[in-house]
């Protein structure tokens, strides 16, 4: 269960194709430039079946709270309003589906050492690797 990774902070260390992914979502040039320049720290917390996913950077801090398999409304870091469902696959993978003007899928594969995040929209795939902080 992903609970075992709760409380570990991970910092972005590698990002591939993020600009193309943001373009496909309709994110403007200025926000894309900022998004490509920051290295956020992410953290997953869990309490009584409710999860909190935090992302902190010099640009923006975001917090989403959710229960697995329950749809909720979310405002994304770039300001889009979407309906989101997050489910658990296996012991260590969170799959987030955001539905708005466009549908996108964010897959987070957790280990003690890193989080591999795969973002998909249309035929574009972006990979972001976050390494655990000591």
FIKOLZA-1660 file (N, C-alpha, C; in steps of 0.1 Angstrom, whole numbers, plus 5000, padded with zeros to 4 digits):
% residues 134
   i   px   py   pz ch aa at
   1 5008 4988 5000  A  X  N
   1 5000 5000 5000  A  X CA
   1 5009 5012 5000  A  X  C
   2 5005 5023 4993  A  X  N
   2 5013 5035 4992  A  X CA
   2 5015 5042 5006  A  X  C
   3 5007 5038 5016  A  X  N
   3 5009 5043 5030  A  X CA
   3 5023 5043 5034  A  X  C
   4 5030 5032 5030  A  X  N
   4 5044 5030 5034  A  X CA
   4 5053 5041 5030  A  X  C
   5 5049 5049 5020  A  X  N
   5 5057 5060 5014  A  X CA
   5 5053 5074 5020  A  X  C
   6 5042 5073 5028  A  X  N
   6 5037 5086 5034  A  X CA
   6 5048 5093 5043  A  X  C
   7 5049 5105 5041  A  X  N
   7 5059 5113 5049  A  X CA
   7 5072 5115 5043  A  X  C
   8 5075 5107 5032  A  X  N
   8 5088 5108 5026  A  X CA
   8 5087 5120 5016  A  X  C
   9 5097 5129 5016  A  X  N
   9 5097 5140 5007  A  X CA
   9 5106 5136 4995  A  X  C
  10 5102 5140 4983  A  X  N
  10 5109 5137 4971  A  X CA
  10 5110 5150 4963  A  X  C
  11 5123 5152 4957  A  X  N
  11 5125 5164 4950  A  X CA
  11 5127 5161 4935  A  X  C
  12 5121 5169 4926  A  X  N
  12 5123 5166 4912  A  X CA
  12 5138 5166 4908  A  X  C
  13 5142 5156 4901  A  X  N
  13 5156 5155 4897  A  X CA
  13 5158 5154 4882  A  X  C
  14 5147 5150 4875  A  X  N
  14 5148 5148 4860  A  X CA
  14 5134 5149 4854  A  X  C
  15 5134 5156 4843  A  X  N
  15 5121 5158 4836  A  X CA
  15 5123 5158 4821  A  X  C
  16 5114 5150 4815  A  X  N
  16 5115 5148 4800  A  X CA
  16 5102 5151 4794  A  X  C
  17 5101 5160 4784  A  X  N
  17 5089 5163 4776  A  X CA
  17 5078 5171 4784  A  X  C
  18 5082 5177 4795  A  X  N
  18 5072 5185 4802  A  X CA
  18 5066 5196 4795  A  X  C
  19 5075 5203 4787  A  X  N
  19 5070 5215 4779  A  X CA
  19 5060 5210 4769  A  X  C
  20 5062 5199 4762  A  X  N
  20 5052 5194 4752  A  X CA
  20 5039 5190 4759  A  X  C
  21 5040 5184 4771  A  X  N
  21 5029 5180 4779  A  X CA
  21 5020 5193 4782  A  X  C
  22 5027 5203 4787  A  X  N
  22 5020 5215 4791  A  X CA
  22 5014 5222 4779  A  X  C
  23 5021 5222 4768  A  X  N
  23 5015 5228 4755  A  X CA
  23 5002 5221 4752  A  X  C
  24 5002 5208 4753  A  X  N
  24 4990 5200 4749  A  X CA
  24 4978 5203 4758  A  X  C
  25 4981 5207 4770  A  X  N
  25 4971 5211 4780  A  X CA
  25 4966 5226 4777  A  X  C
  26 4973 5233 4769  A  X  N
  26 4969 5247 4766  A  X CA
  26 4976 5257 4776  A  X  C
  27 4986 5253 4783  A  X  N
  27 4993 5262 4792  A  X CA
  27 5001 5272 4784  A  X  C
  28 5000 5285 4789  A  X  N
  28 5007 5296 4782  A  X CA
  28 5022 5296 4783  A  X  C
  29 5029 5303 4775  A  X  N
  29 5043 5303 4774  A  X CA
  29 5050 5307 4788  A  X  C
  30 5045 5318 4794  A  X  N
  30 5051 5322 4807  A  X CA
  30 5050 5312 4818  A  X  C
  31 5038 5306 4819  A  X  N
  31 5036 5296 4830  A  X CA
  31 5045 5283 4826  A  X  C
  32 5046 5280 4813  A  X  N
  32 5054 5268 4809  A  X CA
  32 5069 5271 4813  A  X  C
  33 5074 5283 4810  A  X  N
  33 5088 5286 4813  A  X CA
  33 5090 5285 4828  A  X  C
  34 5081 5290 4836  A  X  N
  34 5083 5289 4851  A  X CA
  34 5082 5274 4855  A  X  C
  35 5072 5267 4849  A  X  N
  35 5070 5253 4853  A  X CA
  35 5082 5244 4849  A  X  C
  36 5089 5248 4839  A  X  N
  36 5101 5240 4835  A  X CA
  36 5113 5244 4843  A  X  C
  37 5113 5255 4850  A  X  N
  37 5125 5260 4857  A  X CA
  37 5125 5256 4872  A  X  C
  38 5113 5251 4877  A  X  N
  38 5113 5248 4892  A  X CA
  38 5115 5233 4894  A  X  C
  39 5120 5230 4906  A  X  N
  39 5121 5216 4910  A  X CA
  39 5113 5214 4923  A  X  C
  40 5100 5210 4921  A  X  N
  40 5092 5209 4933  A  X CA
  40 5096 5197 4942  A  X  C
  41 5091 5198 4954  A  X  N
  41 5093 5188 4964  A  X CA
  41 5078 5182 4966  A  X  C
  42 5077 5169 4965  A  X  N
  42 5063 5163 4967  A  X CA
  42 5063 5154 4979  A  X  C
  43 5052 5153 4985  A  X  N
  43 5050 5145 4997  A  X CA
  43 5036 5140 4997  A  X  C
  44 5035 5127 5001  A  X  N
  44 5022 5120 5002  A  X CA
  44 5019 5118 5017  A  X  C
  45 5007 5121 5022  A  X  N
  45 5004 5119 5036  A  X CA
  45 4991 5111 5036  A  X  C
  46 4988 5103 5046  A  X  N
  46 4976 5096 5048  A  X CA
  46 4971 5096 5062  A  X  C
  47 4958 5098 5064  A  X  N
  47 4952 5098 5077  A  X CA
  47 4938 5093 5076  A  X  C
  48 4935 5082 5082  A  X  N
  48 4922 5076 5082  A  X CA
  48 4916 5074 5068  A  X  C
  49 4924 5070 5059  A  X  N
  49 4918 5067 5046  A  X CA
  49 4918 5079 5037  A  X  C
  50 4921 5091 5042  A  X  N
  50 4922 5103 5033  A  X CA
  50 4936 5106 5030  A  X  C
  51 4939 5109 5018  A  X  N
  51 4953 5112 5014  A  X CA
  51 4954 5126 5011  A  X  C
  52 4966 5131 5013  A  X  N
  52 4970 5145 5010  A  X CA
  52 4983 5144 5001  A  X  C
  53 4982 5151 4990  A  X  N
  53 4994 5151 4981  A  X CA
  53 4998 5166 4980  A  X  C
  54 5010 5168 4986  A  X  N
  54 5016 5182 4986  A  X CA
  54 5027 5184 4976  A  X  C
  55 5027 5195 4969  A  X  N
  55 5038 5199 4960  A  X CA
  55 5042 5213 4964  A  X  C
  56 5055 5215 4967  A  X  N
  56 5060 5228 4971  A  X CA
  56 5072 5232 4961  A  X  C
  57 5071 5244 4957  A  X  N
  57 5082 5250 4949  A  X CA
  57 5083 5265 4951  A  X  C
  58 5093 5271 4946  A  X  N
  58 5094 5286 4947  A  X CA
  58 5083 5293 4939  A  X  C
  59 5077 5286 4930  A  X  N
  59 5066 5292 4921  A  X CA
  59 5053 5290 4928  A  X  C
  60 5049 5278 4932  A  X  N
  60 5036 5276 4937  A  X CA
  60 5036 5264 4946  A  X  C
  61 5027 5264 4957  A  X  N
  61 5025 5253 4965  A  X CA
  61 5011 5248 4963  A  X  C
  62 5009 5235 4962  A  X  N
  62 4996 5229 4960  A  X CA
  62 4993 5218 4969  A  X  C
  63 4981 5216 4973  A  X  N
  63 4977 5206 4982  A  X CA
  63 4964 5200 4977  A  X  C
  64 4963 5187 4974  A  X  N
  64 4951 5181 4971  A  X CA
  64 4948 5170 4981  A  X  C
  65 4935 5169 4985  A  X  N
  65 4931 5159 4995  A  X CA
  65 4921 5150 4987  A  X  C
  66 4922 5137 4989  A  X  N
  66 4913 5128 4982  A  X CA
  66 4912 5114 4990  A  X  C
  67 4902 5107 4986  A  X  N
  67 4900 5093 4990  A  X CA
  67 4901 5085 4977  A  X  C
  68 4907 5074 4978  A  X  N
  68 4909 5065 4966  A  X CA
  68 4896 5062 4960  A  X  C
  69 4895 5064 4947  A  X  N
  69 4883 5060 4939  A  X CA
  69 4871 5069 4940  A  X  C
  70 4873 5081 4947  A  X  N
  70 4862 5090 4948  A  X CA
  70 4865 5103 4940  A  X  C
  71 4856 5107 4931  A  X  N
  71 4858 5118 4923  A  X CA
  71 4857 5131 4931  A  X  C
  72 4866 5141 4928  A  X  N
  72 4866 5154 4935  A  X CA
  72 4870 5164 4925  A  X  C
  73 4866 5177 4928  A  X  N
  73 4869 5188 4920  A  X CA
  73 4883 5193 4924  A  X  C
  74 4891 5197 4914  A  X  N
  74 4905 5201 4916  A  X CA
  74 4908 5213 4908  A  X  C
  75 4916 5222 4913  A  X  N
  75 4922 5233 4905  A  X CA
  75 4936 5230 4903  A  X  C
  76 4941 5228 4891  A  X  N
  76 4954 5224 4888  A  X CA
  76 4964 5235 4890  A  X  C
  77 4977 5233 4892  A  X  N
  77 4987 5244 4894  A  X CA
  77 4986 5254 4883  A  X  C
  78 4982 5251 4870  A  X  N
  78 4981 5261 4860  A  X CA
  78 4967 5267 4859  A  X  C
  79 4958 5264 4869  A  X  N
  79 4946 5271 4870  A  X CA
  79 4934 5264 4863  A  X  C
  80 4936 5252 4857  A  X  N
  80 4924 5246 4851  A  X CA
  80 4915 5239 4862  A  X  C
  81 4902 5239 4860  A  X  N
  81 4893 5232 4869  A  X CA
  81 4889 5219 4863  A  X  C
  82 4892 5208 4870  A  X  N
  82 4890 5195 4865  A  X CA
  82 4883 5186 4875  A  X  C
  83 4877 5175 4870  A  X  N
  83 4872 5165 4879  A  X CA
  83 4882 5154 4879  A  X  C
  84 4886 5149 4891  A  X  N
  84 4897 5140 4893  A  X CA
  84 4893 5128 4900  A  X  C
  85 4898 5116 4896  A  X  N
  85 4897 5104 4904  A  X CA
  85 4911 5098 4905  A  X  C
  86 4915 5094 4917  A  X  N
  86 4928 5088 4919  A  X CA
  86 4925 5074 4925  A  X  C
  87 4932 5064 4918  A  X  N
  87 4930 5050 4923  A  X CA
  87 4944 5045 4925  A  X  C
  88 4944 5033 4932  A  X  N
  88 4956 5026 4936  A  X CA
  88 4957 5014 4927  A  X  C
  89 4969 5012 4920  A  X  N
  89 4972 5000 4913  A  X CA
  89 4984 4993 4919  A  X  C
  90 4982 4981 4923  A  X  N
  90 4992 4973 4930  A  X CA
  90 4994 4979 4944  A  X  C
  91 5007 4978 4948  A  X  N
  91 5010 4983 4962  A  X CA
  91 5016 4997 4962  A  X  C
  92 5020 5002 4950  A  X  N
  92 5028 5014 4950  A  X CA
  92 5025 5024 4939  A  X  C
  93 5014 5023 4932  A  X  N
  93 5011 5032 4921  A  X CA
  93 4998 5039 4922  A  X  C
  94 4999 5052 4922  A  X  N
  94 4986 5060 4922  A  X CA
  94 4984 5065 4908  A  X  C
  95 4972 5063 4903  A  X  N
  95 4968 5067 4889  A  X CA
  95 4957 5078 4891  A  X  C
  96 4960 5090 4886  A  X  N
  96 4952 5101 4887  A  X CA
  96 4947 5104 4873  A  X  C
  97 4933 5105 4871  A  X  N
  97 4927 5109 4858  A  X CA
  97 4920 5122 4861  A  X  C
  98 4924 5132 4853  A  X  N
  98 4918 5145 4853  A  X CA
  98 4910 5147 4841  A  X  C
  99 4897 5151 4843  A  X  N
  99 4888 5153 4832  A  X CA
  99 4884 5168 4832  A  X  C
 100 4886 5175 4821  A  X  N
 100 4883 5189 4819  A  X CA
 100 4881 5191 4804  A  X  C
 101 4886 5202 4799  A  X  N
 101 4886 5205 4785  A  X CA
 101 4893 5193 4778  A  X  C
 102 4904 5189 4784  A  X  N
 102 4911 5177 4779  A  X CA
 102 4913 5167 4790  A  X  C
 103 4914 5155 4787  A  X  N
 103 4916 5144 4797  A  X CA
 103 4931 5141 4798  A  X  C
 104 4937 5140 4810  A  X  N
 104 4951 5136 4811  A  X CA
 104 4952 5126 4823  A  X  C
 105 4962 5118 4822  A  X  N
 105 4965 5108 4832  A  X CA
 105 4978 5110 4838  A  X  C
 106 4979 5110 4851  A  X  N
 106 4992 5111 4859  A  X CA
 106 4994 5099 4867  A  X  C
 107 5005 5092 4864  A  X  N
 107 5008 5079 4871  A  X CA
 107 5020 5082 4880  A  X  C
 108 5018 5079 4893  A  X  N
 108 5030 5080 4902  A  X CA
 108 5033 5067 4908  A  X  C
 109 5046 5062 4905  A  X  N
 109 5051 5049 4910  A  X CA
 109 5060 5052 4921  A  X  C
 110 5057 5048 4933  A  X  N
 110 5065 5051 4945  A  X CA
 110 5074 5040 4949  A  X  C
 111 5086 5044 4953  A  X  N
 111 5096 5035 4960  A  X CA
 111 5102 5043 4971  A  X  C
 112 5110 5037 4979  A  X  N
 112 5117 5044 4990  A  X CA
 112 5126 5054 4984  A  X  C
 113 5132 5051 4973  A  X  N
 113 5143 5060 4967  A  X CA
 113 5137 5071 4958  A  X  C
 114 5126 5068 4951  A  X  N
 114 5121 5078 4941  A  X CA
 114 5107 5076 4938  A  X  C
 115 5101 5086 4931  A  X  N
 115 5088 5086 4926  A  X CA
 115 5090 5088 4911  A  X  C
 116 5085 5079 4903  A  X  N
 116 5085 5080 4888  A  X CA
 116 5071 5085 4884  A  X  C
 117 5070 5097 4879  A  X  N
 117 5057 5102 4875  A  X CA
 117 5056 5102 4860  A  X  C
 118 5046 5096 4854  A  X  N
 118 5044 5096 4840  A  X CA
 118 5031 5103 4837  A  X  C
 119 5032 5114 4829  A  X  N
 119 5020 5122 4825  A  X CA
 119 5017 5120 4811  A  X  C
 120 5004 5117 4808  A  X  N
 120 5000 5113 4794  A  X CA
 120 4988 5122 4790  A  X  C
 121 4989 5128 4778  A  X  N
 121 4978 5135 4772  A  X CA
 121 4979 5132 4757  A  X  C
 122 4968 5129 4751  A  X  N
 122 4968 5126 4736  A  X CA
 122 4979 5115 4734  A  X  C
 123 4988 5118 4725  A  X  N
 123 4999 5109 4722  A  X CA
 123 5012 5113 4729  A  X  C
 124 5011 5123 4738  A  X  N
 124 5023 5128 4744  A  X CA
 124 5025 5122 4758  A  X  C
 125 5038 5118 4760  A  X  N
 125 5041 5112 4773  A  X CA
 125 5053 5119 4779  A  X  C
 126 5051 5124 4792  A  X  N
 126 5062 5131 4799  A  X CA
 126 5066 5123 4811  A  X  C
 127 5079 5122 4814  A  X  N
 127 5084 5115 4825  A  X CA
 127 5091 5124 4835  A  X  C
 128 5087 5124 4848  A  X  N
 128 5094 5132 4858  A  X CA
 128 5098 5123 4869  A  X  C
 129 5111 5124 4873  A  X  N
 129 5117 5115 4883  A  X CA
 129 5120 5124 4896  A  X  C
 130 5114 5120 4907  A  X  N
 130 5116 5127 4920  A  X CA
 130 5125 5118 4928  A  X  C
 131 5136 5123 4934  A  X  N
 131 5144 5115 4943  A  X CA
 131 5141 5118 4957  A  X  C
 132 5142 5107 4966  A  X  N
 132 5139 5109 4980  A  X CA
 132 5150 5118 4986  A  X  C
 133 5145 5127 4995  A  X  N
 133 5154 5136 5002  A  X CA
 133 5158 5129 5015  A  X  C
 134 5171 5131 5019  A  X  N
 134 5176 5125 5032  A  X CA
 134 5170 5131 5044  A  X  C
% end
